């Protein structure tokens, strides 16, 4: 990534501690600061000015980045650790969508659609790569198509955050224009990035206030909407169990919908293959579709291998507490391969199918599912009844 001389950038001071409403400690991460300078506190936008500047207990008239300082403000303001102090007439921007140059510096590949954690001077947020525009070759600016960013590679991407952060384009200020991406589950650093610019549509797209809400739609159906998320290997029995669950729900006059490979892969997701990146995008689309259906007041059953924990966790975060029920159909690879109802394992062993889950593509078992069912011990009927009993117990 490109190095910058932060002393020549706009003034940005990151607050690390607040001693009183008009006295703060922190780091001048870019630019210069002087006594009596008018400043703004972000994100609140309050204005004040600098009364005194101290470095290691010594008073000084000015300071240059990078420096650890104690600032006394002329007026008391509402301020907390993590806030930014900037020049009043030269403020950074806010956005939740950016175009960024990203270098994959960790040990795992970056996958569009997967949820990561972004750390930056201007804030932290969950984030996804919404579009991998192109990969850059080494130090050149030659552009190459890519759908995955592997360790050591660099690409230009669009990224979408779940909350806005304060930023400057990296070309203006490296301190507030750079960020790190971390693995959500283990906190492992995966990538470093430079913000090229905000995407204008971030400020133009708003939620439409609707008079009819999820509770109203569920009320007329006289049910509490739920997501029954079945996960397991191919041949584990997911689809058979899911089909029976829906039949039982319809018989009980419940409003439901079953999402599975047959009605998703042939339509909504027919453009996707079976690479890791495509599997991530497949589950992202399924989760967002399920969210809309739950908002319509339905009980939604999903039957997908959904092999990666990160994507199942991403799906869970879309829903309110208690709405998402993860059900692990825990059938061993050996049993699934013996069953092989569609002959897929046989074809995969023969090399006719690549990236087959359980063989040459991993399946990450759930660590804390709401239900874990062993189909070698339960019949399909018993498994379906266990799921419905749990759903009823959870308030549906």
N, C-alpha and C positions, 0 to 999 in steps of 0.2 A: 504494500500500500504506500501511497505518496506521503512523505513527511512534510510538515509545514512549520514555518516560523510563527508560532502563536503570538509572539510579542507584537507583531504587525497587524494582527486581526482586531476586530471590534472588541470592546471591553465586555468580558463575561466573567462573573464571579460566582462560584458555586458555594452556597451556604452549607456548612457541615454541622454547625452547632449554633444555638441561639442562647446568649447569656441573659438578654433582656429585650424588651420590644424595640430598643434602638441600639443594640450591641450584638454583633454576630462575628462568628469565626468561620473561616473557609479558605478556599484557594482561588486566587486570580488565575483562571485557566487560559485566558487570552487577553491581549490588549494592554492598555495602560490605564491607571486610575490616579486621580488627584483630589486633594481636599477641596471642598465646596462644589464638587461636580454633581450635577443633577442626575439622579438615577431612578430606575423603575424596578419594582419587585415583581418577578414573574413566577407563577402565572396570574397573580391577582391584578397586576397593573398599577398598584399603588405607587405614588411618586414621593421621593424625599431627596436628600442630598447627603454627601459624605462630610461628617464633622471632623473625624480624626482617622488616621491610618497608622497601625502599629504592626511591626514585623519583629518577632522574637522580643517583644516588650519595648522596642525602640520606636518612638514616634518618627514619622517621616511625612513629607509633603506629597510625594508621589510614589507609585509602585509600578513595576512592569512584570508581565507574566514570564515565567510561572513563579508564583510566590504564595506562601502561606501567610495570611493576614488576619488581623482583628480590626473590624470596622465599627466606628461609632457613627450612628446616623443622626441627622439633625432632628428628625421627627420620629416618634414611635409609630411603628407599622405592624400589621399582622404578618408574621414571617415565620417559616419553619425550615428545618433542615431539608435540603433537596431543592429549595427555591433558587432561582437565579437572580442576581443583581446585574443589570445592564445599563448602559447609557440611556438616558430618557429619550434621546432623539435618534437612537440607533438600536432598535430592538430586533431580536430574532423573530422567526415565524412559528406558527403552530400548524401541525397537520397530522393526519393519521394514515396518509398514503404517500409513498415516495418512489422515485426512481433512484436506484442505488447501484454502485459498483461494489460487488461482494467477492471476497476472496475466501475460499474454503480452506481454512487453516487447521482444522481438526482432523480426526481420524475417520469420521463418517461422512457420507455424501449428504448434500443438501437436496431435499426433495420439495418441489412446489406443492403447495396444499397442506404440508405438514406444519403443525403448530410448533413454534420455537419461542424463546424468550429473548427480548431485545433489551440491552443495557446501553444507555447513553447518558451524557451529562444532562441533557434536557428532560430525562424521564425514562421510565421502564414500562414495557408493555409486552403482552403476548403478540406474536406476529406470524404471518405466513408469507411465503413468496407467492404472490398472486399470479405472476407471469415471469418466466425465465426468458428474457428477450433474445439474448445471444451470448455465447461464450467468447472470451478474448484469448487469443493464442499468445502465451508467454508475455513479453513486453510490447508486442505489437498491438495495433488496434484492429487487426483482421478479425472479422466476425464469423462465427460458426454456430450453426443450429445446435441446440442441446435441450434435453428435457430433465437432466440431472446434473448437478454440479459436484464433481468428484474432488477428493482431497488434492490440494495444490492448484486447482483450477480457479479462474476468475471469470465473472460474468456480469452483465448488466441485467438487472432485475427490477420489476415492480414489486414493492412490498406493502402489505396492508396490516395495520396495527389495530388492536381492539380499543385503544384509547389514544388521543392525540398526545404528542410530545412537543417540546420546544426545540427548535433546530435552526441552524444556518446551513446553507449549501456548503459542502466541504471546501469549495474553491474560495469561499469568503472567510470561513473560520473552521479550522480543522478540529478544534476542541469540541465544538457543538455540532459538527457535521460528520462525526465518526461514531460508530457503534460496534457492539459485539453481539453475536448471536450465540445463545447457549441452548443445549439440549434441555427440554423441559423436565424430563424425568430425573436426570442425574446432575444437571448443572454443568455438564462438560462443555467447555468452549468449542464451538464448531466453526465459526467464521468471523471475519472482520469486514466492516463495510464503510463506505463513504456515501453520504447523501448527495446526489447530484442536484435534485430539485424536488419540491413537493408536486404532487399531482393535483391539479386544480379542481378536479371533480370531487375531491375530499370535502371541500367547502360548499359544493353545490348539490350534494346528495343528502336529503333529509328524510327522516321517518315521517310518513304521513299519519297524522292523528286520525284514528278510526273510531267511530262510535261503538261498533260491535267488536268485542274482544274475545279472547279465548274462553273466558268463563261463561260468556253469553252463549257461545256456540256449543260448549259442553253441556250447559244447563238444559237446552232444548233436547239434547240427546239423553239427558238423565244419566250421565256417566262422567267419570273423572278420566281424562285422557292420559295415556301412558305410552312409553316406548319400551317394547319388549325386544331387546337387542340380543339375538342368538348368534353366538360365535363358536367356531370349531372347525376342525379339518374337513376337507371334502370327504363325504361318506360317513360323517359322524352321526347323521340323522337329523340335522338342523331343519332341512326343508320339509321332511315328513312330519316332524313335530310341529313346525310352524303352520303347516297346512291344517293339521288337526286342531290347533289352537283357534285358528280363524273359524273353522266350522263350528266349534263349540261356542265361540263368541256370537256368531250369527244366530245360532240356535237359541241363545239366551237374549236375543234381540239387542245385542250391543253393536255399535257402529265401529267397524274396524277396517284396516287395509293391510295386506301383506306385501312387503317389498322384498323381492329376491332376484337372483340373477336372471331368471327368465323374463321378468317384466322390466328390468333395468338395463341389462347388457344389450338387449335388442332394440332399445330406443334411446333413452336419456344418455346412456354411457356407451353407445355402440362405437364411438370413436376411440375408445380406450383399449389398450392391450393388457398385458399382464406383467410388465416391468414393475419394479418397486414404485417408480414415480406414478405410473398409471393406476396401481392399486391404491396409492394414497389419494389420488384424485377421485377414484371410484367411490371410496368411502366418504370423502368430503361431500360429494354430490348427494349420496344417499342420506347422509346425516342432515344436510340442509333441506332435502325433500321431506324427510321424516319430521323435521321441525315445523314445516308448513302444515303438514297433515295433523300434527298434534295441536297446532294453533287452530285448526278447523274443528277441534274437539274429538278427534278420532283416537282409538287405541291402535297404535301402529306396531306391527310385527316386522322385524327385519331379520332376514336369514342370509347372512353373508359370512364367508370365512373371516373377513376383516382381520388379517393376520398380525397387524402391528398394534402394540399397546398404545403408542402415541396417537394413532387415529381414533381408537376407541375412546381414549381419554378426551380427545378433541370433541368427539361426538357428545360425550357426557356434559362437557362445559356449555353446550348450546341450550341445555334444559335446566329448569328449576329443580331444586332439591326434591327428590322423591319421584320425579317424572321418568327418569331413565333407569331401567332395570337390565343390568347386564347378566346374561345367562350363558354360562360356559357349558357347551355340550362336550363333555370330557370323554372322548373316545380315542383310544390309542391309535397311533399310526398303523400298527400291525393289524388291528381289527378293521380299520377303515380300508386298508389295502386288501384285506380278505373279502370285504363286502364289495368294493369297487363297482357300484351299481351302473355307472356309465362307462366303465372301461378306461377311465382316465389314468389311473395308476399304471395300468399295463402299457398304455401309450407313452406315459412319461418315462417309465423304465426302459422303453424301447428307443427313447430319444426323439419321439414324435412330438412331444409337448415340452417346451422349455419353461423355466421359471415356475415349476409346479410346487405349490405350497406343501411343505413337509418333506420334500425330496431335495430339490435344488434351490428352493426359496424358503426362508424361515417362517415358522409360526410361533408367535410369542404368546404363551398361555396367559390368561388373565391372572392377576395376583390377588385381587379382592373382588370377585364377582358377587352380585347379590345371590345368585344361585349357581351351583355346580352339579351337573347331572351326569351320571355314568350310564350310558345306554346299554352297557353289558349287564347291568343290574336292574334296569327299569325297562318296561315295555314303552312303546310310543304313547299309549294311553296314559300310563302312569306319569310319564315325563310331562305331557301336556297338562294333566291335572295338577301336578306339582307347581307348574308355572302359574296356572290360573289361581291356585290357592294362595300363592305368594302375592300375586297382584291384588287379590281381594283383601288380604291381610294388610297390604300397604296403602289401602284406602281407595281402591277403584270399585 
